[in-house]
């Protein structure tokens, strides 16, 4: 009987499933499409290829969500989770994109290998939890947000201050004439003000999708000002399939693989906190076996990401927060959201429309999105004992300092071997490695149960951010 079914497993009427599933899609959409936009433009891909990256990302988001929510034997947490590309992977992938002989295919190879790594180590992650107390995870997330903020600010300015061009066969850097134009800055500010206004004077669903509504408002303004153009949208097909390995066979190189595996460890620690928070919110016990299934699903989703031309996947915190806001605990709602994401991935016109958004529109939203990542890390750090344990101050201070090296001194590691650049030029990974080692040096390894309790506190901070 229906009343004997746990709320997590309740299959709601189809109209409710579609409505609530679409709400989950709206909440995560802006964040979901940000990573392929960042990587595609950093790699100087054609607008058509960037549109395809967006379609592939939406499609793989849907697949990963179904794996996590519906589940298979030994795989999937079977809780209301929406999966999306983790922002933690952006910095390392940008570094790989800029490293000779790695490029997009090297990124895909490292993503697939990291997914396999996650599947294999999922049962042992409980033993690694003591290495990632809040002082470590909070520091890493702060650096992630600060690193991404550079992208958001440059978007708001109209791209990068300088452009790379080839003149007479010689590449060189030239000023970007569109950078810092008052019209573009005004559009970015308009988007930011719309988002802040929606958050300030609305609540519930409208506040949850404020970033998406701000982007839509900015797109309308950009269209009225003649900044946004729709020629590529008109020429894009209505329906198309997402071809796996479209850009060629992935290449597998040791240092990029190690780099992405470190990212996956951070992702799995974050996912563990999300699972514990969801267990408390939904009233379903989350034991070590459940966490293992969920982390395996992260790995399977990441493998699918590499095969379908996209990137590493994790549980999206904003959707975890939406479960708490709405009180709807059915995993079939997020599974329906996954089906909607798959459908959107098969509609190239939708992806072309996203690709057509001027960078200044995305900049206004990016400042909010990426700033909230940093603020989430700061919120986690408020749970850390700085009064009686002064060592924690040094863990945060030095780790943030190392994380800033690639941002403030891009040529700092210029004379190190090229193979190490994906590791050394990612502030996120430098902060992760430094914070783990410093925490071990100053504080030692805490008990697994204590670390799990701290992970739950961390997840609550992320959820309410």
ROVO-852584 format. One record per residue (C-alpha): x, y, z. Coordinates in pm, whole numbers, plus 32768, in hexadecimal, padded with zeros to 4 digits. Layout:
XYZ...
//
This chain:
800080008000806F81647FB2807181CA8122816C80B4816A825F813B80688379821580EB8357837F806D84A083587FB2840C823C7EE382B282D17EA7825682EA7D378189842A7D1D8083846F7C0E812684BB7ABF80BB862E7AB2815D86657C07829585A87B9F82BA86807A68827D87C77B218361877C7C45846A86DE7B66846E88127A87849A88E87BBF85D688247C15865588597AB1861C89D07AC786D489E67C13880C893C7B89880489A87A1B88E08ADE7A3689EB8A227AF689D288F27A148A2289AF78D38B348A8A796B8C4E898B795A8C2E892F77E78C1B8AA377988D578AE7785E8E1B89C577C98D9B89F176668DFA8B5F765A8F488B2377078F9B8A2075FC8F2E8B1974EE8E388A1F745F8D448A8673518BE78AF873BE8B5A89B7732A8C4688E173F98BFC89AA75368A89897274F58ACE880074D48B8D880276218A5A889A76C589758793762A8A62867D76928A73870877F488F98718781A88D685B8778B89E185267870894C85E6799A8809852C795D88B283D9793C8981840C7A79884B847C7B37878D83427AD188B182667B3A88B683117C8F873C83247CCF86B581E57C3087E981197C7A88737FCC7C0988FE7EA87CD28A167F3B7DA489FB80937D01892681C37D5E88C482617EAB874F82567E4A870783A97EE7868084EA7E4387C8855D7DA3880C862A7C6A896685FB7BD48A3087097B288B9687597AC48C6387B87BF48D0389107BFA8E2D88727CAE8EA087E47B608EA389317AA58FF789B47B1890B488707AD3900B88487980905E89AD791C91C88965797391BE882578A3912288E57781924689D87787935088C8779993E5884F764F939186EB75E3926A86C776D59144878F764E8FDD87197649902885A97604911F85A077259014863878058F1B852B779E901B841A77DE905F849F793D8EE784BA797F8EA68350791C8FD182D579E88F5D839F7B168E0383067AF68E9881A87AFB8F6B82117C278E3382897CDE8D7C81417C9F8EA3807A7D248EE981487E5D8D7E818C7EBD8D7980757FC58EB08106806B8E47827480768DD2825381DD8F3C822082418FA0836381928E98843A823C8F7F849283619065854082668F518636820B8EC486DF83438E14883083188F5A88F5832F8FCD884181F38E868830812F8E2C899881878F808A1581138F6A89547FCC8E0D89D77F7E8E788B3E7FCB8F968B1C7ED18EAC8A7F7DCF8DC78BAE7DE98EE38CAA7DD88F7E8BF77CAE8E348BF77BF38DF48D647C478F098DC67B558E388D287A3F8CFA8DDA7AAD8DA68F2B7ABE8E418F0479658CEF8E9978DC8C5D8FDA79698D72909B78BD8D248FFD776E8E178EDA77568F8B8EDF779A9051902777A191358FA1769190F28EBE756A91DC8DC474C792018DF8735292E98D6F7248938C8E7C716F94798E10705994808CB570F194EC8D37724993FB8D24737293E88E58744B93148F0B754D9240903574E69157911375B28FE790B675A68F3B91F575298DEF918475BC8E799152771A8DF39243781F8D0092F677358BFE93BC77FC8ADB931977458B5391BE77A48B9B9222790A8A3D92B77920899E917178A88A6790A679A48A0291977ABC889591817A4E889D90047A65893F90177BBD883B91117C3D8719903F7BB887A08F0B7C6C87D38FCB7DB1867790637D9785D48F107D6586908E817E8E86398FAE7F6884C68FD47F1D845A8E757EBE84728D237F6884388BB77F1C844C8B497DB2848C8CA57D1E85B28CDF7E07863A8B837DB786428BCD7C4086B08D397C6587F58CFB7BA6873E8C607A7F86398D797A7B87518E7A7A8A87F98DDB795C86AE8DE0789E86798F5178F487DE8F9E788587A58EE4773D866D8FB476FA872C90F8773D88529085766687619035754B86BE918E75618817922F7556887C915E7428898E90A574E488F68F4974D488CD8EA3738188048D72731A888F8D0B71C8892C8BCB725087F08B7D731487238B9171D688148AAF7119882B89A9722F875C886E72038634882A72E3869486C7734687E0860F7338888B84F473EF89B7851D74D48ACC8455742F8BC083B375248D3183FE74E98CD4850473E58E2785B173F38EF5847173DC8F83836574BD8FF283E47615916383E7766791E0836D77B89308841E785B938583E279BB939285407A54923A85B179D291A8846A7A53924484987BAC91C986007BAF9064859D7B5D906C847F7C5A90C3857C7D6A8F99864B7CF48EBD85157D118F2B84DD7E788EBA863F7ECC8D7586057E0B8D2F84C07EC58D69856280178C7386757FB78B7A85727F388B9484B1807F8B2A85E8813C8A07861B804A899384B4807B899C84D481F688D5861881E487D5857E80F987B1845381DF8757853A82FF86698608822785B284DF819285A9840182C5866282E582198792825582C688D58282820789D18179826D8B29812B81E58A9B803D80DD89B1815180618ACF824B804D8B9E814D7F898A8281207E8E8A5E82987E6C8BD282D07E368BDA81B87D358AC682737C7F8BA283AC7C828CAE82DA7BDC8BC3823F7ADD8B3583987A8D8C95841C7A598CEC82FB79708BAF834478AA8C1884B278A78D67846278078CC6837E77068BB7847A76AC8CA8859F76858C7A864377D88D10864F79348D0D85CA7AA08BBE85BA7B558B4C85F07CB98A0B86347D7C8996879D7D548973884B7EA58865893D7E30878288187DE687C887847F3C875788D27FC8861D88C77EEE85BB877B7F8B85C5882680DE84FF8955806283E988907FB683DB876780A183AC86827F73848285507FB9842D846A7E95855C83FB7DCC847783D07CA08457854B7C9085CC85747C5285C784447B6C84C184FF7AA085A9862D7AA786B7854B7A1985D284E478FA858B865478B48703869A78AA8732857F77AF861D861176D786BC876C76E5880986D3767E87638652754086EC87B174DE881188687437874989AA7414873B89C7758F88B4899C75A988F08A94748F88198B91754A88EF8B6876818A308B8775B289AA8CC9751889998D73766C8A958E9176778BA88E5D77758B458F9D782989EF8F0478788A978DD079078B898EAF79C58A7B8F4D7A9A89F98DF47AF58B568D5F7B198BB58E567C298A8C8DD77CF38ABA8C647CA78C2F8C567CE18C228D457E078B268C5F7EAE8C1B8B3E7E8A8D208C057F4C8C198C71804B8BB98B04807E8D228AB680D28D298BD981C68BEA8B5782688C8B8A0182958DBA8AA483378CD78B40843E8CB089E084CD8E2989C785028EC78A0186598FB68B25862C8FB18B9C879790488A74884C90FF89E1872091D88AF08687926F89F2859591318A0084C7917E8B6A847592C68B0283D4921E89E98312912C8AE1827492238BFF824693388B3B819B924D8A6380CB91988B95804392EB8C327FF993568B037F2D92048B027E7F92398C6A7E1093888C2B7D6492F88BD57C0A92068CFB7C2092F48E117C8494378D897BE893E08CBD7AB295518C907A5695BB8C1D7BB195F48AB57B3D96628B0679DA97AB8A4679F7971589087A8796DE87DF799895AF880A78B5952286C0793194F787537A8E944488907A2192E088017A40932D87C07BAE93FD88F37C05932889EF7B4491E4898E7BEF91B38A5C7D28909F896E7D969182883F7D9592A188FC7E3891B4896A7F4D912988097F73927E87647F90930A8874807391DF8876815F91DC86FB8184935286ED81CD934E881582BD9221878A837792D9863E839F941186F58414936087CF851592308703857F92708598851F915C84AA84AB901484BC85628F30839185988E508325847A8D10835A85408D7784BC859D8DC8850984328C76848483C58BCA856784C08C92868D843A8C34862B82D58AC68640833E8AFE879E83C88BAF87F982858A8E877881B589968842827F8A64897B823F8A6D893380CA88FB88E880BD88938A2E8161898B8B05809F
//
